[in-house]
Amino acid sequence: MGYRLFLFCLLLIGVSYTVLARQIPMDPWTAEELVNARTLPMVYGTLLSLTLLILLKRPALTAAAVPGGRLLRGAGITMLVLLFVALLGPLNLWIGLGLLLLASGWWLGERRWLPLLSLSLSVPLFGYLGIELGLGVYLPD
């Protein structure tokens, strides 16, 4: 019950975020552009809401189905994020993000290579294409 309530509360936040993103004021020149100040918040809010709707349809995981304690999983993810921050300089953002996603998925118990590799390769690739090439915002190493 608590899991579903948590997902429902997050769904309310996602829908509210999307509604508020539609109300971002813009000048007439910016409103005509394909990518503007509303685009990214609208995409994030919509993706969050759709993901939560899918999770609400699925059966909830029982405590026995999730290996390891919550504290151990949280501590491991915290360590991976700290390692990601420490390696941002030597690796660069996009390679570090891919490795962070790969290591986090593995740490949380995903052992299938197709989901691990597709997530850890597609998120940095689309981030690079969207931010650096699409928007023209250069992120220095």
C-alpha positions, 0 to 999 in steps of 0.5 A: 500500500505504501509503495502505491501511495508513494507512486501516486504522490510522485504522479501528482508531482509530475502532473503538477510540474507539467501543468506549471511548465506550460505556464512559463512566460515567454516572449513572442520570439522564443515561443516560436522556436522549436526548443524553448524554455518550456521544452525540457520541463514539459519533456521531464514532466511527461516522461515522469508521469508516463513512467509512474503510470506504468509503475502503478499498473505493474504489481508491486515488488514484495520485500523478499523480491528485492535483495539486500537492505535499503541502507546498503543499496542507498550507501552503494548508490551514494558511493557511486555518485561520489565516484562519478563526481570525483571522476568528472574531470578525467572522464568528462560528463557523458562518459562518466554518466554512462559509467554511473548508469551502468554501475548503478544498474548493476549494483541494484541487481540488473544482470541483463546486458541489453537493458544495462548497455542500452540505458548507459549508452542511450542516455549520454548519447541523447544528452550529448546530441540534445544539449551540445549539438541541438542547443549548442551549449558546450559543456567543458571537460 
